[in-house]
Each structure stands twice: as structure tokens, then as C-alpha cells.
Amino acid sequence: MLAVLGVTEGDTVYVTQSDDNGLKNHAHDPAVLEVLAVAEVVMDENQTLLQGLS
């Protein structure tokens, strides 16, 4: 299972409950989460411009 998630020793694996009461295993890269948080701020700050482009 760890090979499928692409994790190695020292990585963090997150287990969450799915909507159908099953379990989901996730390997999150903190750098990706940080970039997504920054992107969300940028999108919030430029919401009017982004709406005009869509």
C-alpha cells in the first residue's frame, strides 16, 4: 500500500473516513499544500479579474 501512495520511511500518511464509511489513505506533500494556500490567497485578491476572464 505504501508503494502505491509513493511514500517512503519518514513520510506522513493521512487516513480519513470516506462518505461511504470506508477509509482513504493520502500522502500529502506539505510544499504542495503551501503553494495551494498561496494560490487561494491570490485568487481571492483577484476575484473580479478572474471572473471577467472566465
mmCIF file of the N, C-alpha and C atoms, coordinates in Angstrom:
data_MODEL
# 
_entry.id   MODEL 
# 
loop_
_atom_site.group_PDB 
_atom_site.id 
_atom_site.type_symbol 
_atom_site.label_atom_id 
_atom_site.label_alt_id 
_atom_site.label_comp_id 
_atom_site.label_asym_id 
_atom_site.label_entity_id 
_atom_site.label_seq_id 
_atom_site.pdbx_PDB_ins_code 
_atom_site.Cartn_x 
_atom_site.Cartn_y 
_atom_site.Cartn_z 
_atom_site.occupancy 
_atom_site.B_iso_or_equiv 
_atom_site.pdbx_formal_charge 
_atom_site.auth_seq_id 
_atom_site.auth_comp_id 
_atom_site.auth_asym_id 
_atom_site.auth_atom_id 
_atom_site.pdbx_PDB_model_num 
ATOM 1   N N  . MET A 1 1  ? 0.829   -1.191 0.000   1.00 0.00 ? 1  MET A N  1 
ATOM 2   C CA . MET A 1 1  ? 0.000   0.000  0.000   1.00 0.00 ? 1  MET A CA 1 
ATOM 3   C C  . MET A 1 1  ? 0.874   1.255  0.000   1.00 0.00 ? 1  MET A C  1 
ATOM 4   N N  . LEU A 1 2  ? 1.948   1.231  0.748   1.00 0.00 ? 2  LEU A N  1 
ATOM 5   C CA . LEU A 1 2  ? 2.809   2.415  0.798   1.00 0.00 ? 2  LEU A CA 1 
ATOM 6   C C  . LEU A 1 2  ? 3.444   2.695  -0.550  1.00 0.00 ? 2  LEU A C  1 
ATOM 7   N N  . ALA A 1 3  ? 3.773   1.652  -1.298  1.00 0.00 ? 3  ALA A N  1 
ATOM 8   C CA . ALA A 1 3  ? 4.358   1.841  -2.623  1.00 0.00 ? 3  ALA A CA 1 
ATOM 9   C C  . ALA A 1 3  ? 3.353   2.502  -3.558  1.00 0.00 ? 3  ALA A C  1 
ATOM 10  N N  . VAL A 1 4  ? 2.094   2.138  -3.449  1.00 0.00 ? 4  VAL A N  1 
ATOM 11  C CA . VAL A 1 4  ? 1.051   2.742  -4.293  1.00 0.00 ? 4  VAL A CA 1 
ATOM 12  C C  . VAL A 1 4  ? 0.917   4.226  -3.990  1.00 0.00 ? 4  VAL A C  1 
ATOM 13  N N  . LEU A 1 5  ? 1.039   4.603  -2.713  1.00 0.00 ? 5  LEU A N  1 
ATOM 14  C CA . LEU A 1 5  ? 0.951   6.011  -2.325  1.00 0.00 ? 5  LEU A CA 1 
ATOM 15  C C  . LEU A 1 5  ? 2.231   6.768  -2.649  1.00 0.00 ? 5  LEU A C  1 
ATOM 16  N N  . GLY A 1 6  ? 3.291   6.034  -2.929  1.00 0.00 ? 6  GLY A N  1 
ATOM 17  C CA . GLY A 1 6  ? 4.561   6.677  -3.250  1.00 0.00 ? 6  GLY A CA 1 
ATOM 18  C C  . GLY A 1 6  ? 5.246   7.267  -2.030  1.00 0.00 ? 6  GLY A C  1 
ATOM 19  N N  . VAL A 1 7  ? 5.060   6.638  -0.881  1.00 0.00 ? 7  VAL A N  1 
ATOM 20  C CA . VAL A 1 7  ? 5.674   7.149  0.343   1.00 0.00 ? 7  VAL A CA 1 
ATOM 21  C C  . VAL A 1 7  ? 6.864   6.284  0.720   1.00 0.00 ? 7  VAL A C  1 
ATOM 22  N N  . THR A 1 8  ? 7.759   6.887  1.459   1.00 0.00 ? 8  THR A N  1 
ATOM 23  C CA . THR A 1 8  ? 8.925   6.185  1.963   1.00 0.00 ? 8  THR A CA 1 
ATOM 24  C C  . THR A 1 8  ? 9.040   6.429  3.454   1.00 0.00 ? 8  THR A C  1 
ATOM 25  N N  . GLU A 1 9  ? 9.994   5.812  4.069   1.00 0.00 ? 9  GLU A N  1 
ATOM 26  C CA . GLU A 1 9  ? 10.186  5.963  5.504   1.00 0.00 ? 9  GLU A CA 1 
ATOM 27  C C  . GLU A 1 9  ? 10.362  7.440  5.862   1.00 0.00 ? 9  GLU A C  1 
ATOM 28  N N  . GLY A 1 10 ? 9.627   7.882  6.855   1.00 0.00 ? 10 GLY A N  1 
ATOM 29  C CA . GLY A 1 10 ? 9.686   9.270  7.290   1.00 0.00 ? 10 GLY A CA 1 
ATOM 30  C C  . GLY A 1 10 ? 8.570   10.133 6.723   1.00 0.00 ? 10 GLY A C  1 
ATOM 31  N N  . ASP A 1 11 ? 7.891   9.672  5.665   1.00 0.00 ? 11 ASP A N  1 
ATOM 32  C CA . ASP A 1 11 ? 6.761   10.416 5.097   1.00 0.00 ? 11 ASP A CA 1 
ATOM 33  C C  . ASP A 1 11 ? 5.545   10.270 6.011   1.00 0.00 ? 11 ASP A C  1 
ATOM 34  N N  . THR A 1 12 ? 4.636   11.196 5.895   1.00 0.00 ? 12 THR A N  1 
ATOM 35  C CA . THR A 1 12 ? 3.400   11.155 6.670   1.00 0.00 ? 12 THR A CA 1 
ATOM 36  C C  . THR A 1 12 ? 2.281   10.632 5.792   1.00 0.00 ? 12 THR A C  1 
ATOM 37  N N  . VAL A 1 13 ? 1.504   9.707  6.340   1.00 0.00 ? 13 VAL A N  1 
ATOM 38  C CA . VAL A 1 13 ? 0.335   9.172  5.645   1.00 0.00 ? 13 VAL A CA 1 
ATOM 39  C C  . VAL A 1 13 ? -0.889  9.571  6.450   1.00 0.00 ? 13 VAL A C  1 
ATOM 40  N N  . TYR A 1 14 ? -1.880  10.138 5.756   1.00 0.00 ? 14 TYR A N  1 
ATOM 41  C CA . TYR A 1 14 ? -3.108  10.567 6.402   1.00 0.00 ? 14 TYR A CA 1 
ATOM 42  C C  . TYR A 1 14 ? -4.217  9.576  6.075   1.00 0.00 ? 14 TYR A C  1 
ATOM 43  N N  . VAL A 1 15 ? -4.980  9.179  7.078   1.00 0.00 ? 15 VAL A N  1 
ATOM 44  C CA . VAL A 1 15 ? -6.117  8.281  6.887   1.00 0.00 ? 15 VAL A CA 1 
ATOM 45  C C  . VAL A 1 15 ? -7.367  9.058  7.265   1.00 0.00 ? 15 VAL A C  1 
ATOM 46  N N  . THR A 1 16 ? -8.313  9.130  6.327   1.00 0.00 ? 16 THR A N  1 
ATOM 47  C CA . THR A 1 16 ? -9.568  9.827  6.581   1.00 0.00 ? 16 THR A CA 1 
ATOM 48  C C  . THR A 1 16 ? -10.726 8.900  6.258   1.00 0.00 ? 16 THR A C  1 
ATOM 49  N N  . GLN A 1 17 ? -11.872 9.220  6.817   1.00 0.00 ? 17 GLN A N  1 
ATOM 50  C CA . GLN A 1 17 ? -13.069 8.429  6.549   1.00 0.00 ? 17 GLN A CA 1 
ATOM 51  C C  . GLN A 1 17 ? -13.768 8.977  5.319   1.00 0.00 ? 17 GLN A C  1 
ATOM 52  N N  . SER A 1 18 ? -14.158 8.086  4.424   1.00 0.00 ? 18 SER A N  1 
ATOM 53  C CA . SER A 1 18 ? -14.844 8.499  3.206   1.00 0.00 ? 18 SER A CA 1 
ATOM 54  C C  . SER A 1 18 ? -16.344 8.610  3.463   1.00 0.00 ? 18 SER A C  1 
ATOM 55  N N  . ASP A 1 19 ? -17.063 9.134  2.479   1.00 0.00 ? 19 ASP A N  1 
ATOM 56  C CA . ASP A 1 19 ? -18.505 9.310  2.610   1.00 0.00 ? 19 ASP A CA 1 
ATOM 57  C C  . ASP A 1 19 ? -19.242 7.989  2.789   1.00 0.00 ? 19 ASP A C  1 
ATOM 58  N N  . ASP A 1 20 ? -18.675 6.908  2.259   1.00 0.00 ? 20 ASP A N  1 
ATOM 59  C CA . ASP A 1 20 ? -19.330 5.598  2.377   1.00 0.00 ? 20 ASP A CA 1 
ATOM 60  C C  . ASP A 1 20 ? -18.787 4.789  3.561   1.00 0.00 ? 20 ASP A C  1 
ATOM 61  N N  . ASN A 1 21 ? -18.242 5.490  4.559   1.00 0.00 ? 21 ASN A N  1 
ATOM 62  C CA . ASN A 1 21 ? -17.696 4.910  5.798   1.00 0.00 ? 21 ASN A CA 1 
ATOM 63  C C  . ASN A 1 21 ? -16.476 4.027  5.580   1.00 0.00 ? 21 ASN A C  1 
ATOM 64  N N  . GLY A 1 22 ? -15.856 4.138  4.413   1.00 0.00 ? 22 GLY A N  1 
ATOM 65  C CA . GLY A 1 22 ? -14.592 3.452  4.178   1.00 0.00 ? 22 GLY A CA 1 
ATOM 66  C C  . GLY A 1 22 ? -13.445 4.336  4.646   1.00 0.00 ? 22 GLY A C  1 
ATOM 67  N N  . LEU A 1 23 ? -12.244 3.873  4.412   1.00 0.00 ? 23 LEU A N  1 
ATOM 68  C CA . LEU A 1 23 ? -11.068 4.654  4.774   1.00 0.00 ? 23 LEU A CA 1 
ATOM 69  C C  . LEU A 1 23 ? -10.318 5.053  3.518   1.00 0.00 ? 23 LEU A C  1 
ATOM 70  N N  . LYS A 1 24 ? -9.798  6.285  3.523   1.00 0.00 ? 24 LYS A N  1 
ATOM 71  C CA . LYS A 1 24 ? -8.967  6.779  2.427   1.00 0.00 ? 24 LYS A CA 1 
ATOM 72  C C  . LYS A 1 24 ? -7.574  7.048  2.974   1.00 0.00 ? 24 LYS A C  1 
ATOM 73  N N  . ASN A 1 25 ? -6.576  6.615  2.241   1.00 0.00 ? 25 ASN A N  1 
ATOM 74  C CA . ASN A 1 25 ? -5.182  6.863  2.606   1.00 0.00 ? 25 ASN A CA 1 
ATOM 75  C C  . ASN A 1 25 ? -4.622  7.923  1.673   1.00 0.00 ? 25 ASN A C  1 
ATOM 76  N N  . HIS A 1 26 ? -3.982  8.934  2.244   1.00 0.00 ? 26 HIS A N  1 
ATOM 77  C CA . HIS A 1 26 ? -3.445  10.033 1.454   1.00 0.00 ? 26 HIS A CA 1 
ATOM 78  C C  . HIS A 1 26 ? -2.011  10.313 1.870   1.00 0.00 ? 26 HIS A C  1 
ATOM 79  N N  . ALA A 1 27 ? -1.217  10.663 0.902   1.00 0.00 ? 27 ALA A N  1 
ATOM 80  C CA . ALA A 1 27 ? 0.130   11.154 1.182   1.00 0.00 ? 27 ALA A CA 1 
ATOM 81  C C  . ALA A 1 27 ? 0.184   12.584 0.668   1.00 0.00 ? 27 ALA A C  1 
ATOM 82  N N  . HIS A 1 28 ? 0.260   13.544 1.556   1.00 0.00 ? 28 HIS A N  1 
ATOM 83  C CA . HIS A 1 28 ? 0.255   14.950 1.181   1.00 0.00 ? 28 HIS A CA 1 
ATOM 84  C C  . HIS A 1 28 ? 1.655   15.518 1.265   1.00 0.00 ? 28 HIS A C  1 
ATOM 85  N N  . ASP A 1 29 ? 2.016   16.271 0.268   1.00 0.00 ? 29 ASP A N  1 
ATOM 86  C CA . ASP A 1 29 ? 3.298   16.950 0.250   1.00 0.00 ? 29 ASP A CA 1 
ATOM 87  C C  . ASP A 1 29 ? 3.080   18.346 0.820   1.00 0.00 ? 29 ASP A C  1 
ATOM 88  N N  . PRO A 1 30 ? 3.685   18.668 1.955   1.00 0.00 ? 30 PRO A N  1 
ATOM 89  C CA . PRO A 1 30 ? 3.478   19.986 2.569   1.00 0.00 ? 30 PRO A CA 1 
ATOM 90  C C  . PRO A 1 30 ? 3.793   21.144 1.626   1.00 0.00 ? 30 PRO A C  1 
ATOM 91  N N  . ALA A 1 31 ? 4.771   20.980 0.734   1.00 0.00 ? 31 ALA A N  1 
ATOM 92  C CA . ALA A 1 31 ? 5.110   22.059 -0.199  1.00 0.00 ? 31 ALA A CA 1 
ATOM 93  C C  . ALA A 1 31 ? 3.949   22.331 -1.139  1.00 0.00 ? 31 ALA A C  1 
ATOM 94  N N  . VAL A 1 32 ? 3.270   21.285 -1.569  1.00 0.00 ? 32 VAL A N  1 
ATOM 95  C CA . VAL A 1 32 ? 2.120   21.449 -2.458  1.00 0.00 ? 32 VAL A CA 1 
ATOM 96  C C  . VAL A 1 32 ? 0.984   22.151 -1.717  1.00 0.00 ? 32 VAL A C  1 
ATOM 97  N N  . LEU A 1 33 ? 0.756   21.761 -0.478  1.00 0.00 ? 33 LEU A N  1 
ATOM 98  C CA . LEU A 1 33 ? -0.303  22.401 0.305   1.00 0.00 ? 33 LEU A CA 1 
ATOM 99  C C  . LEU A 1 33 ? -0.012  23.880 0.523   1.00 0.00 ? 33 LEU A C  1 
ATOM 100 N N  . GLU A 1 34 ? 1.257   24.222 0.710   1.00 0.00 ? 34 GLU A N  1 
ATOM 101 C CA . GLU A 1 34 ? 1.643   25.621 0.890   1.00 0.00 ? 34 GLU A CA 1 
ATOM 102 C C  . GLU A 1 34 ? 1.389   26.429 -0.386  1.00 0.00 ? 34 GLU A C  1 
ATOM 103 N N  . VAL A 1 35 ? 1.749   25.853 -1.520  1.00 0.00 ? 35 VAL A N  1 
ATOM 104 C CA . VAL A 1 35 ? 1.531   26.529 -2.797  1.00 0.00 ? 35 VAL A CA 1 
ATOM 105 C C  . VAL A 1 35 ? 0.040   26.708 -3.054  1.00 0.00 ? 35 VAL A C  1 
ATOM 106 N N  . LEU A 1 36 ? -0.758  25.703 -2.727  1.00 0.00 ? 36 LEU A N  1 
ATOM 107 C CA . LEU A 1 36 ? -2.206  25.817 -2.911  1.00 0.00 ? 36 LEU A CA 1 
ATOM 108 C C  . LEU A 1 36 ? -2.798  26.909 -2.019  1.00 0.00 ? 36 LEU A C  1 
ATOM 109 N N  . ALA A 1 37 ? -2.284  27.043 -0.812  1.00 0.00 ? 37 ALA A N  1 
ATOM 110 C CA . ALA A 1 37 ? -2.754  28.094 0.085   1.00 0.00 ? 37 ALA A CA 1 
ATOM 111 C C  . ALA A 1 37 ? -2.427  29.474 -0.472  1.00 0.00 ? 37 ALA A C  1 
ATOM 112 N N  . VAL A 1 38 ? -1.237  29.625 -1.021  1.00 0.00 ? 38 VAL A N  1 
ATOM 113 C CA . VAL A 1 38 ? -0.843  30.900 -1.635  1.00 0.00 ? 38 VAL A CA 1 
ATOM 114 C C  . VAL A 1 38 ? -1.718  31.182 -2.854  1.00 0.00 ? 38 VAL A C  1 
ATOM 115 N N  . ALA A 1 39 ? -1.965  30.162 -3.663  1.00 0.00 ? 39 ALA A N  1 
ATOM 116 C CA . ALA A 1 39 ? -2.805  30.336 -4.852  1.00 0.00 ? 39 ALA A CA 1 
ATOM 117 C C  . ALA A 1 39 ? -4.210  30.768 -4.460  1.00 0.00 ? 39 ALA A C  1 
ATOM 118 N N  . GLU A 1 40 ? -4.729  30.225 -3.366  1.00 0.00 ? 40 GLU A N  1 
ATOM 119 C CA . GLU A 1 40 ? -6.062  30.612 -2.912  1.00 0.00 ? 40 GLU A CA 1 
ATOM 120 C C  . GLU A 1 40 ? -6.107  32.090 -2.521  1.00 0.00 ? 40 GLU A C  1 
ATOM 121 N N  . VAL A 1 41 ? -5.062  32.573 -1.858  1.00 0.00 ? 41 VAL A N  1 
ATOM 122 C CA . VAL A 1 41 ? -4.993  33.986 -1.491  1.00 0.00 ? 41 VAL A CA 1 
ATOM 123 C C  . VAL A 1 41 ? -4.958  34.857 -2.736  1.00 0.00 ? 41 VAL A C  1 
ATOM 124 N N  . VAL A 1 42 ? -4.150  34.480 -3.713  1.00 0.00 ? 42 VAL A N  1 
ATOM 125 C CA . VAL A 1 42 ? -4.038  35.243 -4.955  1.00 0.00 ? 42 VAL A CA 1 
ATOM 126 C C  . VAL A 1 42 ? -5.383  35.271 -5.678  1.00 0.00 ? 42 VAL A C  1 
ATOM 127 N N  . MET A 1 43 ? -6.050  34.126 -5.735  1.00 0.00 ? 43 MET A N  1 
ATOM 128 C CA . MET A 1 43 ? -7.360  34.074 -6.399  1.00 0.00 ? 43 MET A CA 1 
ATOM 129 C C  . MET A 1 43 ? -8.386  34.935 -5.672  1.00 0.00 ? 43 MET A C  1 
ATOM 130 N N  . ASP A 1 44 ? -8.358  34.919 -4.344  1.00 0.00 ? 44 ASP A N  1 
ATOM 131 C CA . ASP A 1 44 ? -9.273  35.764 -3.571  1.00 0.00 ? 44 ASP A CA 1 
ATOM 132 C C  . ASP A 1 44 ? -9.011  37.246 -3.834  1.00 0.00 ? 44 ASP A C  1 
ATOM 133 N N  . GLU A 1 45 ? -7.732  37.619 -3.898  1.00 0.00 ? 45 GLU A N  1 
ATOM 134 C CA . GLU A 1 45 ? -7.372  39.010 -4.114  1.00 0.00 ? 45 GLU A CA 1 
ATOM 135 C C  . GLU A 1 45 ? -7.733  39.485 -5.531  1.00 0.00 ? 45 GLU A C  1 
ATOM 136 N N  . ASN A 1 46 ? -7.802  38.562 -6.484  1.00 0.00 ? 46 ASN A N  1 
ATOM 137 C CA . ASN A 1 46 ? -8.060  38.910 -7.880  1.00 0.00 ? 46 ASN A CA 1 
ATOM 138 C C  . ASN A 1 46 ? -9.364  38.311 -8.395  1.00 0.00 ? 46 ASN A C  1 
ATOM 139 N N  . GLN A 1 47 ? -10.312 38.159 -7.511  1.00 0.00 ? 47 GLN A N  1 
ATOM 140 C CA . GLN A 1 47 ? -11.580 37.511 -7.868  1.00 0.00 ? 47 GLN A CA 1 
ATOM 141 C C  . GLN A 1 47 ? -12.296 38.229 -9.000  1.00 0.00 ? 47 GLN A C  1 
ATOM 142 N N  . THR A 1 48 ? -12.378 39.535 -8.968  1.00 0.00 ? 48 THR A N  1 
ATOM 143 C CA . THR A 1 48 ? -13.072 40.292 -10.010 1.00 0.00 ? 48 THR A CA 1 
ATOM 144 C C  . THR A 1 48 ? -12.394 40.094 -11.362 1.00 0.00 ? 48 THR A C  1 
ATOM 145 N N  . LEU A 1 49 ? -11.080 40.171 -11.379 1.00 0.00 ? 49 LEU A N  1 
ATOM 146 C CA . LEU A 1 49 ? -10.344 39.973 -12.632 1.00 0.00 ? 49 LEU A CA 1 
ATOM 147 C C  . LEU A 1 49 ? -10.572 38.562 -13.175 1.00 0.00 ? 49 LEU A C  1 
ATOM 148 N N  . LEU A 1 50 ? -10.499 37.558 -12.312 1.00 0.00 ? 50 LEU A N  1 
ATOM 149 C CA . LEU A 1 50 ? -10.671 36.178 -12.743 1.00 0.00 ? 50 LEU A CA 1 
ATOM 150 C C  . LEU A 1 50 ? -12.094 35.929 -13.257 1.00 0.00 ? 50 LEU A C  1 
ATOM 151 N N  . GLN A 1 51 ? -13.079 36.549 -12.639 1.00 0.00 ? 51 GLN A N  1 
ATOM 152 C CA . GLN A 1 51 ? -14.456 36.402 -13.113 1.00 0.00 ? 51 GLN A CA 1 
ATOM 153 C C  . GLN A 1 51 ? -14.597 37.020 -14.491 1.00 0.00 ? 51 GLN A C  1 
ATOM 154 N N  . GLY A 1 52 ? -13.940 38.146 -14.730 1.00 0.00 ? 52 GLY A N  1 
ATOM 155 C CA . GLY A 1 52 ? -14.002 38.804 -16.026 1.00 0.00 ? 52 GLY A CA 1 
ATOM 156 C C  . GLY A 1 52 ? -13.349 37.965 -17.122 1.00 0.00 ? 52 GLY A C  1 
ATOM 157 N N  . LEU A 1 53 ? -12.334 37.201 -16.761 1.00 0.00 ? 53 LEU A N  1 
ATOM 158 C CA . LEU A 1 53 ? -11.635 36.364 -17.737 1.00 0.00 ? 53 LEU A CA 1 
ATOM 159 C C  . LEU A 1 53 ? -12.396 35.080 -18.052 1.00 0.00 ? 53 LEU A C  1 
ATOM 160 N N  . SER A 1 54 ? -13.305 34.696 -17.160 1.00 0.00 ? 54 SER A N  1 
ATOM 161 C CA . SER A 1 54 ? -13.997 33.406 -17.378 1.00 0.00 ? 54 SER A CA 1 
ATOM 162 C C  . SER A 1 54 ? -15.169 33.505 -18.306 1.00 0.00 ? 54 SER A C  1 
# 
